[in-house]
Amino acid sequence: MRYEQPPSLMARRIKRYDNRKLYDTETSEYVSLSDIAELVRHGETVEVVDKATGEDITAQTLTQIILEEGKSGPPVIPSDLLHTLLRRSGKALDSGLGQIRSMVDDLMQSSLGQLKRLVQSPRKQELDDLRRQLRRLEHRLSVLLDDIDDDARAPAPSSPDASGEVSPSTPLNSSSQD
């Protein structure tokens, strides 16, 4: 079974029945541990619940997946780390997760700050360029309007009328002369 769905915000619910079968409530079909592993690898968050008791058994199921995968290939978790985890009764895992969360939060804040600076810098430059271009266009428009006003104020060209006098209302036309 192959899942190609993007990660979702809600956990995908898997129910484990008394007969140890796993049932995906989203696709309404039975799944295997390897199917669940593939879901997780594709970004899904799963929640495995015991159908009879309602107990969340996600951690046990994911641990079982890691153990099964360790049997069929190279060790997924180095034995030194497993020894340390067992000796510290989960304290190491809790503190390690806290440190990882802290580092991820710091990295996110740093990345967001850099992204903000990158986004703002080009925008400021783009806005400055657009302002300069707008000033040039306004200047050109002003010059063109001045030229139009100058042309409108200039006297109309004159031509002689039938009496030989120049009249501003007589159009320049060679056929109008007698």
Rosetta silent file (secondary structure, phi, psi, omega in degrees, C-alpha in Angstrom):
SEQUENCE: MRYEQPPSLMARRIKRYDNRKLYDTETSEYVSLSDIAELVRHGETVEVVDKATGEDITAQTLTQIILEEGKSGPPVIPSDLLHTLLRRSGKALDSGLGQIRSMVDDLMQSSLGQLKRLVQSPRKQELDDLRRQLRRLEHRLSVLLDDIDDDARAPAPSSPDASGEVSPSTPLNSSSQD
SCORE:     score description
SCORE:     0.000 S_00000001
   1 L     0.000  132.681 -176.384    0.000    0.000    0.000 S_00000001
   2 L  -122.368  128.706  179.478    1.475    3.389   -0.992 S_00000001
   3 L  -111.959  129.929 -179.521    0.392    6.729    0.487 S_00000001
   4 L  -124.654   29.817 -177.181    1.264    9.971   -1.303 S_00000001
   5 L   -87.792  148.293  176.443   -0.757   12.437    0.735 S_00000001
   6 L   -69.591  159.322  179.271    0.741   15.652    2.105 S_00000001
   7 L   -60.066  142.689  179.825    1.179   15.939    5.841 S_00000001
   8 L  -109.506  164.067  179.938   -1.997   16.859    7.651 S_00000001
   9 L   -78.006  -30.290 -179.821   -2.521   18.937   10.759 S_00000001
  10 L   -98.413  149.760  178.656   -4.548   16.237   12.505 S_00000001
  11 L   -71.162  142.558  176.736   -3.222   12.805   13.366 S_00000001
  12 E   -82.792  123.075 -173.163   -4.402    9.976   11.197 S_00000001
  13 E   -85.392  126.716  174.601   -6.264    7.533   13.444 S_00000001
  14 E  -118.884  129.380  178.597   -5.337    3.868   13.339 S_00000001
  15 E  -104.175  135.851  174.796   -7.324    1.445   15.499 S_00000001
  16 E  -105.710  123.258 -179.029   -5.798   -1.791   16.820 S_00000001
  17 L   -87.722  168.947 -179.790   -8.324   -4.545   17.353 S_00000001
  18 L   -56.693  -31.911  179.954   -8.114   -7.424   19.844 S_00000001
  19 L   -81.329   11.295  177.289   -6.869   -9.696   17.049 S_00000001
  20 L    70.653    8.653  175.097   -3.918   -7.225   16.689 S_00000001
  21 L   -75.818  145.560 -179.414   -5.096   -6.076   13.253 S_00000001
  22 E  -106.851  131.375 -175.140   -4.570   -2.394   12.496 S_00000001
  23 E  -123.482  120.603  178.178   -7.398   -0.458   10.831 S_00000001
  24 E   -83.694  114.187 -176.330   -6.921    2.931    9.116 S_00000001
  25 L   -73.681  -19.476 -179.890  -10.108    4.885    9.771 S_00000001
  26 L   -77.236  -40.748 -178.933   -9.375    7.380    6.993 S_00000001
  27 L   -98.637   -5.133 -179.199   -9.119    4.831    4.175 S_00000001
  28 L    55.018   50.461  176.747  -11.394    2.273    5.860 S_00000001
  29 E  -151.318  159.001  178.335   -8.967   -0.605    5.357 S_00000001
  30 E   -75.500  144.898 -179.559   -6.601   -2.784    7.325 S_00000001
  31 E  -130.522  162.902  178.010   -2.939   -1.747    7.318 S_00000001
  32 L  -105.563  173.320  176.123    0.362   -3.303    8.328 S_00000001
  33 H   -61.265  -38.335  179.221    3.204   -1.903   10.406 S_00000001
  34 H   -67.422  -31.246  175.033    5.123   -1.191    7.192 S_00000001
  35 H   -65.023  -41.922  178.561    2.118    0.747    5.866 S_00000001
  36 H   -65.233  -41.601  177.937    2.154    2.882    9.009 S_00000001
  37 H   -59.309  -40.568  179.606    5.924    3.377    8.646 S_00000001
  38 H   -67.521  -38.462  176.048    5.380    4.581    5.104 S_00000001
  39 H   -57.421  -47.566 -178.305    2.672    6.993    6.236 S_00000001
  40 H   -64.397  -41.829  179.105    5.071    8.503    8.765 S_00000001
  41 H   -62.540  -26.917  179.034    7.882    8.719    6.195 S_00000001
  42 L   -91.967   13.676  173.144    5.559   10.703    3.925 S_00000001
  43 L    96.162   -2.523  178.960    4.900   13.238    6.656 S_00000001
  44 L   -73.193  147.645  169.578    1.705   11.874    8.187 S_00000001
  45 L  -105.413  128.308 -178.032    1.238   11.949   11.928 S_00000001
  46 E  -112.302  153.964  173.518   -0.502    8.835   13.157 S_00000001
  47 E  -129.833  116.830 -179.320   -2.356    8.060   16.349 S_00000001
  48 E  -102.854  124.750 -175.487   -2.740    4.389   17.164 S_00000001
  49 E  -123.718  135.486  174.825   -5.541    3.622   19.614 S_00000001
  50 E   -72.409  121.720 -175.051   -6.487    0.312   21.210 S_00000001
  51 L   -62.153  -38.734 -175.443  -10.085   -0.260   20.115 S_00000001
  52 L   -73.602  -42.679 -173.471  -11.096   -2.101   23.293 S_00000001
  53 L  -103.178  -19.027 -176.230   -9.604    0.274   25.898 S_00000001
  54 L    79.560    4.037 -178.413   -9.248    3.564   23.973 S_00000001
  55 L   -70.215  139.168  176.340   -5.610    3.723   25.177 S_00000001
  56 E   -78.026  115.421 -179.434   -3.142    5.620   22.980 S_00000001
  57 L  -117.093   29.212 -178.643   -0.566    3.038   21.906 S_00000001
  58 H   -61.327  -48.266 -177.049    1.184    5.177   19.282 S_00000001
  59 H   -60.703  -43.263  179.619    4.592    5.111   21.013 S_00000001
  60 H   -64.243  -39.331 -178.544    4.504    1.322   21.408 S_00000001
  61 H   -68.179  -43.315  179.382    3.470    0.838   17.789 S_00000001
  62 H   -66.708  -36.524  175.546    6.187    3.147   16.439 S_00000001
  63 H   -63.419  -41.826  178.258    8.752    1.409   18.676 S_00000001
  64 H   -61.530  -39.570  177.827    7.587   -1.920   17.315 S_00000001
  65 H   -61.453  -45.042 -179.676    8.054   -0.597   13.755 S_00000001
  66 H   -62.421  -41.894  178.885   11.614    0.460   14.591 S_00000001
  67 H   -63.487  -43.938  179.342   12.315   -2.973   16.119 S_00000001
  68 H   -62.317  -42.258  179.640   10.881   -4.787   13.093 S_00000001
  69 H   -68.216  -31.952  177.332   12.941   -2.677   10.710 S_00000001
  70 H   -66.569  -28.439  178.769   16.044   -3.325   12.837 S_00000001
  71 H   -70.904  -33.326 -172.515   15.569   -7.077   12.356 S_00000001
  72 H   -95.988    1.151 -178.468   15.570   -6.848    8.570 S_00000001
  73 L  -163.032 -158.646  178.717   18.519   -4.526    8.023 S_00000001
  74 L   -64.768  153.084 -177.889   21.141   -2.384    9.653 S_00000001
  75 L   -58.806  134.764 -179.892   20.274   -1.180   13.167 S_00000001
  76 L   -76.641  -39.952  178.637   17.959    1.813   13.112 S_00000001
  77 L  -119.888  127.837 -179.771   19.142    3.057   16.510 S_00000001
  78 L   -59.838  144.236 -177.060   22.730    2.444   17.610 S_00000001
  79 H   -62.286  -32.262  176.860   23.028    0.059   20.573 S_00000001
  80 H   -59.045  -43.066  179.043   24.997    2.650   22.588 S_00000001
  81 H   -66.293  -39.782  178.179   22.020    4.985   22.443 S_00000001
  82 H   -63.227  -41.177  176.691   19.651    2.172   23.427 S_00000001
  83 H   -59.703  -46.471 -179.034   21.857    1.349   26.439 S_00000001
  84 H   -62.091  -42.094  179.474   21.854    4.991   27.492 S_00000001
  85 H   -62.183  -43.842 -179.813   18.090    5.226   27.146 S_00000001
  86 H   -67.276  -38.273 -179.408   17.528    2.140   29.280 S_00000001
  87 H   -66.699  -34.788 -175.342   19.991    3.275   31.980 S_00000001
  88 L   -96.566    4.477  175.549   18.384    6.678   32.349 S_00000001
  89 L    52.962   41.918  175.721   14.790    5.413   32.271 S_00000001
  90 L    89.424  -12.571  179.622   13.612    7.847   29.645 S_00000001
  91 H   -62.852  -39.129 -179.760   15.168   10.949   31.248 S_00000001
  92 H   -63.727  -40.649 -179.771   17.733   11.128   28.468 S_00000001
  93 H   -64.467  -44.650  179.269   15.009   10.977   25.869 S_00000001
  94 H   -61.371  -45.946 -178.661   13.006   13.748   27.550 S_00000001
  95 H   -69.087  -37.655  178.271   16.042   16.011   27.907 S_00000001
  96 H   -63.726  -41.486  178.512   17.211   15.219   24.373 S_00000001
  97 H   -65.952  -38.193  177.376   13.810   16.078   22.955 S_00000001
  98 H   -61.867  -43.616  178.344   13.789   19.320   24.929 S_00000001
  99 H   -64.428  -41.696  179.062   17.184   20.254   23.521 S_00000001
 100 H   -63.428  -44.758  178.467   16.091   19.371   20.004 S_00000001
 101 H   -58.770  -44.244 -179.593   12.916   21.439   20.384 S_00000001
 102 H   -62.130  -44.570  179.547   14.942   24.375   21.654 S_00000001
 103 H   -65.065  -40.048  178.734   17.413   24.131   18.768 S_00000001
 104 H   -65.003  -42.107  177.836   14.595   23.853   16.224 S_00000001
 105 H   -61.243  -45.503  178.363   12.858   26.887   17.744 S_00000001
 106 H   -61.100  -43.364  179.512   16.110   28.895   17.625 S_00000001
 107 H   -63.091  -41.487  178.974   16.725   27.811   14.043 S_00000001
 108 H   -62.696  -45.971 -179.603   13.175   28.777   13.070 S_00000001
 109 H   -62.067  -43.531  179.505   13.497   32.219   14.674 S_00000001
 110 H   -63.598  -44.794 -179.687   16.849   32.808   13.019 S_00000001
 111 H   -64.514  -41.916  178.676   15.549   31.639    9.637 S_00000001
 112 H   -63.660  -39.054  177.661   12.431   33.784    9.913 S_00000001
 113 H   -63.038  -44.484  178.697   14.587   36.811   10.780 S_00000001
 114 H   -65.127  -41.910  179.343   16.828   36.211    7.770 S_00000001
 115 H   -62.584  -41.012  179.485   13.824   35.628    5.532 S_00000001
 116 H   -62.189  -43.666  178.720   12.218   38.841    6.762 S_00000001
 117 H   -64.088  -41.379 -179.615   15.382   40.816    5.988 S_00000001
 118 H   -64.643  -41.153 -178.327   15.642   39.229    2.536 S_00000001
 119 H   -69.917  -40.002 -176.709   12.010   39.949    1.723 S_00000001
 120 H   -72.908  -39.200 -176.674   12.122   43.534    2.980 S_00000001
 121 H   -59.759  -53.231  178.755   15.391   44.533    1.303 S_00000001
 122 H   -62.760  -35.016 -179.649   14.346   43.817   -2.288 S_00000001
 123 H   -64.918  -40.867  178.566   10.944   45.360   -1.672 S_00000001
 124 H   -62.474  -45.033  178.931   12.520   48.564   -0.388 S_00000001
 125 H   -63.133  -43.994  178.911   14.787   48.688   -3.443 S_00000001
 126 H   -61.348  -42.886  179.183   11.854   47.918   -5.744 S_00000001
 127 H   -64.262  -41.407  177.519    9.761   50.661   -4.140 S_00000001
 128 H   -62.292  -42.559  177.832   12.597   53.175   -4.482 S_00000001
 129 H   -62.253  -43.333  179.280   13.002   52.236   -8.163 S_00000001
 130 H   -64.538  -37.932  177.592    9.255   52.572   -8.724 S_00000001
 131 H   -63.384  -44.015  178.397    9.243   55.996   -7.019 S_00000001
 132 H   -62.165  -43.529  179.200   12.073   57.230   -9.271 S_00000001
 133 H   -63.220  -39.838  178.282   10.287   55.902  -12.343 S_00000001
 134 H   -64.155  -41.361  177.354    7.055   57.599  -11.235 S_00000001
 135 H   -62.402  -41.527  177.982    8.864   60.939  -10.796 S_00000001
 136 H   -63.050  -42.664  179.306   10.326   60.639  -14.315 S_00000001
 137 H   -65.396  -40.494  177.833    6.891   59.846  -15.748 S_00000001
 138 H   -62.566  -39.812  178.300    5.315   62.767  -13.872 S_00000001
 139 H   -63.922  -45.494  179.004    8.011   65.081  -15.256 S_00000001
 140 H   -62.253  -40.942  178.670    7.436   63.848  -18.816 S_00000001
 141 H   -63.226  -41.380  178.452    3.677   64.281  -18.416 S_00000001
 142 H   -61.595  -44.058  178.233    4.196   67.805  -17.118 S_00000001
 143 H   -62.030  -44.672  179.832    6.377   68.677  -20.137 S_00000001
 144 H   -63.180  -41.227  178.890    3.803   67.217  -22.538 S_00000001
 145 H   -66.381  -38.299  176.081    0.957   69.153  -20.882 S_00000001
 146 H   -62.155  -42.633  178.349    2.997   72.370  -21.031 S_00000001
 147 H   -61.427  -41.295  179.675    3.593   71.777  -24.758 S_00000001
 148 H   -65.959  -42.297  178.018   -0.138   71.245  -25.316 S_00000001
 149 H   -62.593  -42.056  178.836   -0.962   74.444  -23.382 S_00000001
 150 H   -61.750  -42.098  179.293    1.626   76.408  -25.405 S_00000001
 151 H   -65.789  -36.030 -178.818    0.115   75.130  -28.668 S_00000001
 152 H   -71.356  -31.846 -179.517   -3.394   76.070  -27.529 S_00000001
 153 H   -80.443  -22.239 -178.056   -2.331   79.653  -26.642 S_00000001
 154 L   -66.901  141.753  178.921   -0.525   80.274  -29.948 S_00000001
 155 L   -65.630  148.131  179.595   -2.564   82.265  -32.534 S_00000001
 156 L   -69.422  147.762  178.549   -4.070   80.247  -35.348 S_00000001
 157 L   -62.271  144.959 -176.280   -2.315   80.569  -38.743 S_00000001
 158 L  -109.288  158.608  175.260   -3.826   83.289  -40.986 S_00000001
 159 E  -143.124  152.033 -179.473   -4.609   83.505  -44.717 S_00000001
 160 E   -68.473  142.434  176.730   -5.731   86.399  -46.957 S_00000001
 161 L   -93.381 -169.034 -176.104   -9.470   86.701  -47.594 S_00000001
 162 L   -62.371  -28.834 -179.837  -11.148   87.887  -50.822 S_00000001
 163 L   -83.480   -7.686  178.769  -10.336   91.500  -50.057 S_00000001
 164 L    97.345   -3.401  178.925   -6.695   90.628  -49.618 S_00000001
 165 L   -88.485  152.727  179.965   -6.697   91.120  -45.893 S_00000001
 166 E   -86.697  127.489  179.803   -5.457   88.431  -43.556 S_00000001
 167 E  -123.856  131.483 -178.115   -8.176   86.961  -41.387 S_00000001
 168 L   -68.910  -19.396 -177.476   -7.494   84.484  -38.597 S_00000001
 169 L   -88.579  -11.548 -178.744  -10.800   82.712  -39.241 S_00000001
 170 L   -82.800  123.415 -179.592  -10.115   82.012  -42.921 S_00000001
 171 L   -69.991  151.906  175.301   -8.610   78.558  -43.383 S_00000001
 172 L   -77.075  106.424 -177.890   -5.443   78.146  -45.408 S_00000001
 173 L  -154.971  124.604 -175.435   -6.775   76.671  -48.591 S_00000001
 174 H   -70.390  -23.120 -179.465   -5.726   77.482  -52.126 S_00000001
 175 H   -79.696  -12.739 -178.986   -9.190   76.745  -53.546 S_00000001
 176 H   -83.039   -9.136  179.325  -10.846   79.466  -51.426 S_00000001
 177 L   -84.428  142.733  179.177   -9.042   82.248  -53.344 S_00000001
 178 L  -101.331    0.000    0.000  -10.838   83.972  -56.267 S_00000001
